[in-house]
Amino acid sequence: MSSKDALLQRLSDDVFEMDDEDVVDACQEYIDGGYEALDGIMEGLVDGMGRAGKMYEEEEYFVSDILLCADAMYAGVDMLKPHLEQDLTADEKTAVIGVIEGDTHDIGKNLVKTMLETGGYKVVDLGKDVPLEQFVDSVESEHADVLCMSTLMTTTMDGMGTVVNMLKERGLRDKVKVMIGGAPITQIFADKIGADTFSPNAVDAVKQADKLTGRK
């Protein structure tokens, strides 16, 4: 049986090297070892995706490579997700989540969705490239407690502010907490557009959501 550190490195390497077959075997060995599923996701799979992202920024990886890395990461997440410790004690809250219109990058959004579901939230996933009004419609129809919006593009950031204003116009802003995230997003920007908070990663997103909704 390999050590936890060795398996985490293997998970990271499998994602980085686009190996969606070995990652399944590595996850099974990781689970059989009794190691924490959350660590496997964040310190193994997500770490590998982060390494791939850096290669893309340096123009060593292409979009097609990133998509294959994502396939490997998702294969691993599917293996480890059932083994995440579920929070069944807190009152269920509803979160609406999606990637803002004009952006099709959904890896971060999908991780936040997984963590929120594990944290005991009912998650309504609108997907990517979501029309601004759809966020508002869903908050209203789902009686959402939290609205989570993300983007990786500076050109689509302002759409988040538009959604906040639309919530105000519909009389919904005081009924829902707004959390935003993504590489270009900061707390300063969140404050500027009137969002409640900014979350830098998937694990923190659950903590922020719990804090905003008073679950913990």
C-alpha positions in Angstrom: 0.0 0.0 0.0 1.4 3.4 -1.0 1.7 6.2 1.4 -0.9 9.0 1.4 1.7 11.5 0.1 2.7 9.1 -2.7 -0.9 8.6 -3.7 -1.7 12.4 -3.6 1.3 12.9 -6.0 0.0 10.1 -8.2 -3.4 11.7 -8.4 -1.9 15.1 -9.2 0.3 13.5 -11.9 -2.6 11.6 -13.4 -4.6 14.8 -13.9 -1.5 16.7 -15.1 -0.7 13.9 -17.6 -4.3 13.5 -18.7 -4.5 9.8 -17.5 -8.2 9.3 -16.9 -7.7 5.5 -16.5 -4.9 5.3 -13.9 -6.6 8.1 -11.9 -9.5 5.7 -11.2 -7.1 3.0 -10.0 -5.2 5.6 -7.9 -8.4 6.8 -6.3 -9.5 3.3 -5.5 -6.1 2.6 -3.8 -6.5 5.9 -2.0 -9.9 5.0 -0.7 -8.8 1.5 0.3 -6.0 3.2 2.3 -8.6 4.9 4.4 -7.4 8.4 3.5 -9.5 11.6 3.6 -11.5 12.0 0.3 -11.4 15.8 0.6 -7.6 15.8 0.7 -7.6 13.5 -2.3 -9.7 16.0 -4.3 -8.0 19.2 -3.2 -4.4 18.1 -2.6 -4.3 15.6 -5.4 -6.8 16.2 -8.3 -7.1 19.9 -7.9 -3.4 20.3 -7.5 -2.8 18.5 -10.8 -5.4 20.8 -12.5 -3.5 23.8 -11.1 -0.3 22.5 -12.5 -2.0 22.1 -15.9 -3.4 25.6 -15.7 0.1 27.0 -15.2 1.3 25.1 -18.3 -1.6 26.6 -20.3 -0.6 30.1 -19.1 2.9 29.4 -20.3 1.5 28.2 -23.6 2.9 24.7 -23.1 -0.6 23.2 -23.0 -3.4 23.9 -25.4 -7.2 24.1 -24.7 -7.5 20.5 -25.8 -4.9 19.5 -23.2 -6.8 21.3 -20.5 -10.0 19.6 -21.4 -8.3 16.2 -21.2 -6.9 17.1 -17.8 -10.3 18.1 -16.7 -11.7 14.7 -17.8 -9.1 13.0 -15.7 -9.9 15.2 -12.7 -13.7 14.6 -13.0 -13.1 10.8 -13.2 -11.3 11.1 -9.9 -13.9 13.4 -8.3 -16.6 10.9 -9.3 -14.6 8.2 -7.4 -13.9 10.2 -4.3 -17.2 12.2 -4.0 -19.2 9.3 -2.4 -16.6 9.1 0.3 -16.7 12.7 1.3 -18.0 13.2 4.8 -21.6 14.5 4.4 -23.0 17.1 6.8 -26.5 15.8 7.6 -27.0 17.8 10.8 -27.5 21.3 9.5 -30.8 22.6 8.1 -30.9 22.2 4.3 -30.5 25.4 2.4 -30.8 26.0 -1.3 -27.9 27.3 -3.4 -28.2 28.4 -7.1 -24.9 28.3 -8.9 -23.6 29.0 -12.4 -21.0 30.6 -14.6 -21.8 34.1 -15.8 -22.9 34.7 -19.4 -20.0 34.9 -21.8 -17.8 32.4 -19.9 -17.7 28.6 -20.4 -15.1 27.8 -17.8 -16.8 25.6 -15.3 -14.2 23.5 -13.5 -14.2 25.7 -10.4 -18.0 26.0 -10.4 -18.3 22.2 -10.5 -16.0 21.8 -7.5 -17.9 24.3 -5.5 -21.1 22.4 -6.4 -19.6 19.2 -5.1 -18.5 20.8 -1.9 -21.8 22.5 -1.3 -23.7 19.2 -1.9 -21.4 17.5 0.5 -22.0 20.3 3.0 -25.7 19.5 3.0 -27.0 22.1 0.5 -29.6 21.5 -2.2 -27.7 22.8 -5.3 -29.5 24.1 -8.4 -26.8 24.1 -11.1 -27.5 26.4 -14.0 -24.3 25.4 -15.8 -22.1 27.7 -17.8 -22.6 30.8 -20.0 -25.8 31.5 -18.0 -27.9 34.5 -19.2 -28.0 37.1 -16.4 -31.8 37.1 -16.0 -31.8 33.3 -15.5 -29.8 33.8 -12.3 -32.5 36.1 -11.0 -35.4 33.9 -12.2 -33.9 30.9 -10.5 -33.3 32.7 -7.2 -37.0 33.6 -7.3 -38.4 30.2 -8.4 -36.1 28.1 -6.2 -36.5 30.4 -3.1 -32.7 30.3 -3.0 -30.8 31.1 0.2 -27.5 31.6 -1.6 -26.6 32.7 -5.2 -23.1 31.6 -6.4 -21.7 33.2 -9.5 -18.3 32.6 -11.0 -16.1 33.7 -13.9 -12.5 33.3 -15.0 -12.7 36.2 -17.5 -12.3 39.9 -16.6 -14.6 40.7 -19.6 -17.6 39.1 -18.0 -17.1 40.2 -14.4 -19.4 43.2 -14.7 -22.3 40.9 -15.4 -22.2 39.9 -11.8 -22.9 43.5 -10.8 -25.8 43.5 -13.3 -27.3 40.4 -11.6 -27.1 42.1 -8.2 -28.9 45.1 -9.5 -31.5 43.0 -11.2 -32.1 41.2 -7.8 -32.7 44.7 -6.3 -35.1 45.6 -9.0 -37.1 42.4 -8.4 -37.2 43.0 -4.7 -35.1 39.8 -4.1 -31.8 41.2 -3.0 -32.6 41.1 0.7 -33.9 37.5 0.4 -30.7 35.9 -0.9 -27.0 36.0 -0.1 -24.7 36.6 -3.1 -21.3 34.9 -3.3 -18.9 35.3 -6.2 -15.6 33.6 -7.2 -13.1 33.0 -9.9 -9.5 33.8 -10.7 -10.0 37.6 -11.3 -12.5 38.1 -8.5 -11.5 39.8 -5.2 -13.3 40.9 -2.1 -12.8 44.5 -3.2 -14.8 43.7 -6.4 -17.4 41.9 -4.4 -17.9 45.0 -2.2 -17.9 47.2 -5.3 -20.9 45.4 -6.9 -22.8 44.8 -3.7 -22.2 41.1 -3.4 -22.1 39.6 0.2 -18.7 37.9 -0.1 -16.0 36.5 -2.3 -14.7 32.9 -2.0 -11.2 31.9 -3.3 -11.8 28.2 -3.4 -14.4 25.4 -3.2 -13.7 24.5 0.5 -13.9 28.1 1.6 -17.2 28.5 -0.4 -19.0 26.1 1.9 -17.7 27.9 5.0 -18.7 31.3 3.5 -22.2 29.9 2.6 -22.6 28.5 6.1 -21.7 31.9 7.6 -24.0 33.8 5.3 -27.0 31.6 6.0 -26.3 31.2 9.7 -26.1 27.4 9.4 -22.9 27.4 11.6 
